């Protein structure tokens, strides 16, 4: 559990991905640290791409499992 708390970049990517898949704007990024913000934006871009390709709902769950594993 402590490892998850320490990995700021993976959490930022995951949260950005979830925001992108749900259709939120990239201006809604809550992170102030430049490196973590960049990871959030990378996740947001990938999430938006998946949203545009229709990977929401059940098909998006499989993608999210792969994103969180890396």
N, C-alpha and C positions, 0 to 999 in steps of 0.2 A: 504494500500500500504506500509506503514511503517513496518507493521508486516512482510511482505514478505522480506523486506530488512534486517530485524534483524535475520531472521531464516537462518543462514548461513549453518547449517547442512542439512536442507531439500533441499536447493538450490544445495548444493554439491552433495547430493544423486541423485537428478534429473539430474544434468549435467553429473554425472558419468553414470547413466542409459542410457541417450541418447548417450553417447560416446560408451558404450558397445553394444547397439543395432545397432549402425552404423558400428561396427566392428573395432573401433579404438583400439590401443594398450593401456595397462594400464600405460605405460611409458609416455603417453601424459597428465597425470594429472597435471593441472596447479596450484594446491593448495599447499601451503607451511606449513600451520598450521597442526600439527599432527592429531588432532581430526577431523577436517573438511576433511583432506586427507583420513582418514579412512572411513568416510561416502561416499566420492567420490568412493573409491575402492569397498565399499559394493554395491553401485548403479551400478558400472561397472560390477561387477560379476553377478548381477541379470540381467542386460541388455544383457550380453554375453550369459547367459543361455537362455534367451528368444529368442535371435537371433539364437542360435543353434536349438531351438525347432520350429523355423519358425514363431515366433510371430513378424513379420515385416509388414509394410503396415497397412491395415485396422485393422487386429487383434491386432497389437501392439498399436494402438490408445486407445483401451479399457484398455489395461494393464497400459499405461501411465496415463490415467485418474485416475486409482486406486492408482498408485504410488504417484501422486501429491496430492491426497486427504489425505494421511496419514502423 
